[in-house]
Amino acid sequence: MEHRFDVVVAGCGVAGLSAAATAAEHGLKVAVLERSSFEDRGGQSRWTEAYLRMKSLDEVSDDFEAHLSENAGPYNDPDLIGEMAGSRESWSHAARTLAVPDPDLIGGFADQVAPTIQWLQGLGVKFDFLPTQFLTKTQPRLLPVGGGQALVDALAARAEALGVEFFYHTTARKLALDAHGRVQGLLAHHPEQGGLRFLGKVVLASGGFEGNPEMLAKYLGPRSVYLRPVCKGGYFNKGEGIAMALEAGAGAAGEFGSYHAEPVDPRSGVSEPSVFIFPYGILVNKAGERFTDEAPGTVDAHYERVTRRIYEQAEGLAYVILDQRVKDIPNYRLAIRTDQPAIEADTIAGLAAKLQVPADALQQTVDAYNAGCGAGRGYDPLVPDGVSTAGVKPAKTHWALPIDKGPFMAYPIISSNVFTFGGLKVNTAGQVLDTDGNVMPDLYAAGETVGMYYSNYTGATSVLKGLVFGRLAGRHLAGAAASQR
């Protein structure tokens, strides 16, 4: 069966919906393909609280562009990076193909955040600086009231009102190309109707590949078996959008061997069962040993790096060990999102038995840590206080109080895979670029299908990336259509 549209969007999260609604606002006939049901639509977007790295409704955080630039890949060739400071027309072939976000892309992203938020406000979305799960933080986080679900609902309602046609249980599988390799549309599959052909310009907004064990093993390695998506929406992200574009000659960008890491309780099945309380205790592995500084700084800026160390441990598992002092921290429960109770015992040996870690090793670890703690002068749980250990390896930089006030508590922690970093290279209009850095006509990408991140995720930018690049793609599609009339 064949369908003809001006625009065919793969994915029904905020990236795809932003592209669809924007294109439809300009009079284009749009289809949205969604592999899930109507009830489950929205991908990961519907599950997230949708933190936004903004200091006001009109401004991104002060470090927005700098953080993205500083984490755009290690050891980049300084000559090529220097070229990128000039006009794109002057870049060498090598610079055009470099798999990093260039200054124009980062700057264009930042510039379009405030107009995109204003557009969403016009659709009825409300924003506020609501409480977060971070007890200590360096950057403000603006949130949509109602989280990601509010964004999905508002954008979908706008798209539906404009006549966008939604195809549920429909999985995009391959780009439809003409004899010259130019994109004509998408080949898709429906469980009852079988193969479907959608003709039109294409926007790939189908997320990353955190729900695809084959791609995870291919790019992240065999240890990826110890990862799981941070929410149930992640299981829908199988990576087809990225794979089909790469097969057609698209350029890659972002770190394919990495992902956004968040500490979660493996016992819980709720969305994002995060455990951010570890700076106030110690982290031990299955051998009962500490392996990292639990509190190098504010939790919002450092949790990803700590979580990566957890992932490196045997079976990708660690335990945070706490005592009753944690209950003296104002609003400490905000940092514990799991619905599972703490594992408790009156003694460290009793706790070790429940955790199935060596009791002698855990006791020695706790004793050594306690001996390295000072008197706690200057302790302040809500700011980095410099209350550190001495003579203990690894050191703990802040909030180093003894663990000696029972009953003792523990939470298991694994690294979740919030989203993968590797994706497609795009320009400031959301157009996909090929391996030579040239535009692939009629092909766009938005959201986590776009590769942008390396090493350390620039927190609270992923939802903005989906919203902004979806809107940029929709606007460019509208402009291209108008120029052809």
Secondary structure as UniProt FT lines:
FT   STRAND          2..10
FT   HELIX           14..25
FT   TURN            26..27
FT   STRAND          30..34
FT   TURN            38..42
FT   HELIX           43..46
FT   STRAND          54..56
FT   TURN            57..58
FT   STRAND          59..60
FT   TURN            62..63
FT   HELIX           64..70
FT   TURN            74..75
FT   HELIX           78..83
FT   TURN            84..85
FT   HELIX           88..90
FT   HELIX           93..97
FT   HELIX           103..122
FT   TURN            123..124
FT   STRAND          127..128
FT   STRAND          142..144
FT   TURN            145..146
FT   HELIX           147..161
FT   TURN            162..163
FT   STRAND          165..168
FT   STRAND          171..177
FT   TURN            179..180
FT   STRAND          183..190
FT   TURN            191..193
FT   STRAND          194..204
FT   TURN            210..211
FT   HELIX           213..219
FT   HELIX           222..226
FT   STRAND          228..229
FT   HELIX           232..236
FT   HELIX           240..247
FT   TURN            248..249
FT   STRAND          252..253
FT   TURN            256..257
FT   STRAND          259..264
FT   TURN            266..267
FT   STRAND          274..275
FT   HELIX           278..280
FT   STRAND          282..284
FT   TURN            286..287
FT   HELIX           299..312
FT   HELIX           314..316
FT   STRAND          317..322
FT   HELIX           324..328
FT   TURN            330..331
FT   HELIX           332..335
FT   STRAND          343..345
FT   HELIX           348..355
FT   HELIX           359..372
FT   TURN            377..378
FT   TURN            381..382
FT   STRAND          408..420
FT   STRAND          423..424
FT   TURN            428..429
FT   STRAND          431..434
FT   TURN            435..436
FT   STRAND          439..445
FT   HELIX           447..449
FT   TURN            459..460
FT   HELIX           462..484
//
